[in-house]
Amino acid sequence: MASKMDTPGRAMTDTIPVRPRSVIGPDGQRLTRHDLPPADTKRWVIRRKAEVVAAVRGDLLSLDEACEYYNLSHEEFECWRKTIDRHGIQGLRTTRIKKYRPHQL
């Protein structure tokens, strides 16, 4: 018995992943795509970095979307993510690199 198809290659029971409309941002407030930093951001303060990491973690953006939109390498994004995991948002301060990441200098 053949299943009905609504699009080529997809059964009607298959679902297309739906991204959330908002996620919890680094400050505990709701964060939407509209709240994210602009694509042409040049000054990456800790709040903006943390917002992009929260958006990717919450599936508001995929990693590839974020890297393409903000012209980031995967390595740079992963550095932000790992820094937040290890040291919290304050670890993203560039003036604290010696304190939080002495092995990378």
C-alpha positions as a LaTeX table, in Angstrom:
\begin{tabular}{lrrr}
\hline
Residue & $x$ (\AA) & $y$ (\AA) & $z$ (\AA) \\
\hline
Met1 & 0.00 & 0.00 & 0.00 \\
Ala2 & 1.56 & 3.29 & $-1.11$ \\
Ser3 & 1.46 & 6.29 & 1.23 \\
Lys4 & 0.10 & 9.60 & 0.06 \\
Met5 & 2.67 & 12.27 & $-0.62$ \\
Asp6 & 2.12 & 16.00 & $-0.18$ \\
Thr7 & 5.50 & 16.88 & $-1.66$ \\
Pro8 & 7.80 & 14.71 & $-3.73$ \\
Gly9 & 9.75 & 12.37 & $-1.48$ \\
Arg10 & 7.87 & 13.26 & 1.74 \\
Ala11 & 5.02 & 11.31 & 3.24 \\
Met12 & 2.18 & 13.38 & 4.69 \\
Thr13 & 3.14 & 12.13 & 8.14 \\
Asp14 & 6.66 & 13.53 & 7.80 \\
Thr15 & 7.07 & 16.91 & 9.45 \\
Ile16 & 9.20 & 19.79 & 8.42 \\
Pro17 & 11.18 & 21.07 & 11.41 \\
Val18 & 9.78 & 24.34 & 12.70 \\
Arg19 & 12.08 & 26.81 & 14.38 \\
Pro20 & 10.92 & 28.52 & 17.55 \\
Arg21 & 9.74 & 32.12 & 17.28 \\
Ser22 & 11.79 & 33.10 & 20.32 \\
Val23 & 14.33 & 31.73 & 22.78 \\
Ile24 & 15.57 & 32.85 & 26.17 \\
Gly25 & 18.44 & 35.27 & 25.69 \\
Pro26 & 21.55 & 35.65 & 27.82 \\
Asp27 & 19.81 & 38.19 & 30.07 \\
Gly28 & 16.83 & 35.88 & 30.68 \\
Gln29 & 14.54 & 37.87 & 28.40 \\
Arg30 & 12.77 & 36.62 & 25.28 \\
Leu31 & 14.96 & 36.87 & 22.18 \\
Thr32 & 13.55 & 36.85 & 18.63 \\
Arg33 & 15.27 & 37.11 & 15.26 \\
His34 & 14.27 & 40.76 & 15.24 \\
Asp35 & 16.23 & 41.28 & 18.47 \\
Leu36 & 19.46 & 39.82 & 17.11 \\
Pro37 & 22.38 & 42.07 & 16.13 \\
Pro38 & 22.39 & 43.43 & 12.57 \\
Ala39 & 24.32 & 41.50 & 9.91 \\
Asp40 & 26.83 & 44.30 & 9.48 \\
Thr41 & 27.84 & 44.34 & 13.16 \\
Lys42 & 31.45 & 45.45 & 13.50 \\
Arg43 & 31.70 & 45.95 & 17.26 \\
Trp44 & 31.04 & 42.61 & 18.93 \\
Val45 & 30.34 & 43.48 & 22.55 \\
Ile46 & 29.73 & 40.56 & 24.91 \\
Arg47 & 25.94 & 40.98 & 24.84 \\
Arg48 & 25.81 & 40.61 & 21.04 \\
Lys49 & 28.06 & 37.54 & 21.04 \\
Ala50 & 25.98 & 35.96 & 23.80 \\
Glu51 & 22.74 & 36.69 & 21.90 \\
Val52 & 24.00 & 34.92 & 18.78 \\
Val53 & 25.17 & 31.92 & 20.84 \\
Ala54 & 21.77 & 31.77 & 22.60 \\
Ala55 & 19.98 & 31.97 & 19.24 \\
Val56 & 21.96 & 29.03 & 17.85 \\
Arg57 & 21.59 & 26.99 & 21.04 \\
Gly58 & 17.85 & 27.59 & 21.03 \\
Asp59 & 17.57 & 26.72 & 17.33 \\
Leu60 & 16.39 & 30.22 & 16.41 \\
Leu61 & 19.26 & 30.10 & 13.86 \\
Ser62 & 21.34 & 27.19 & 12.71 \\
Leu63 & 25.09 & 27.40 & 13.15 \\
Asp64 & 25.53 & 27.71 & 9.39 \\
Glu65 & 22.92 & 30.48 & 9.18 \\
Ala66 & 24.57 & 32.44 & 11.96 \\
Cys67 & 28.05 & 32.08 & 10.50 \\
Glu68 & 26.91 & 33.10 & 7.04 \\
Tyr69 & 24.73 & 36.00 & 8.23 \\
Tyr70 & 27.42 & 37.44 & 10.54 \\
Asn71 & 30.42 & 36.42 & 8.40 \\
Leu72 & 31.85 & 34.31 & 11.23 \\
Ser73 & 33.94 & 31.19 & 10.96 \\
His74 & 32.69 & 28.09 & 12.75 \\
Glu75 & 35.86 & 28.25 & 14.83 \\
Glu76 & 35.13 & 31.80 & 15.99 \\
Phe77 & 31.57 & 30.89 & 16.95 \\
Glu78 & 32.77 & 27.77 & 18.79 \\
Cys79 & 35.29 & 29.89 & 20.68 \\
Trp80 & 32.42 & 32.13 & 21.88 \\
Arg81 & 30.32 & 29.10 & 22.84 \\
Lys82 & 33.13 & 27.37 & 24.71 \\
Thr83 & 34.09 & 30.57 & 26.50 \\
Ile84 & 30.52 & 31.03 & 27.74 \\
Asp85 & 30.44 & 27.38 & 28.86 \\
Arg86 & 33.71 & 27.68 & 30.77 \\
His87 & 33.65 & 31.23 & 32.11 \\
Gly88 & 30.17 & 32.64 & 31.61 \\
Ile89 & 29.29 & 35.64 & 29.52 \\
Gln90 & 31.96 & 37.81 & 31.17 \\
Gly91 & 34.61 & 35.54 & 29.65 \\
Leu92 & 33.73 & 37.04 & 26.26 \\
Arg93 & 35.25 & 40.39 & 27.22 \\
Thr94 & 38.31 & 40.94 & 25.09 \\
Thr95 & 39.96 & 42.78 & 27.97 \\
Arg96 & 39.76 & 39.55 & 30.00 \\
Ile97 & 41.50 & 37.27 & 27.50 \\
Lys98 & 44.59 & 36.91 & 29.71 \\
Lys99 & 42.47 & 35.96 & 32.70 \\
Tyr100 & 40.17 & 33.51 & 30.94 \\
Arg101 & 42.26 & 32.21 & 28.03 \\
Pro102 & 45.95 & 32.47 & 28.93 \\
His103 & 46.84 & 29.36 & 26.89 \\
Gln104 & 45.66 & 31.03 & 23.65 \\
Leu105 & 48.05 & 33.99 & 23.71 \\
\hline
\end{tabular}
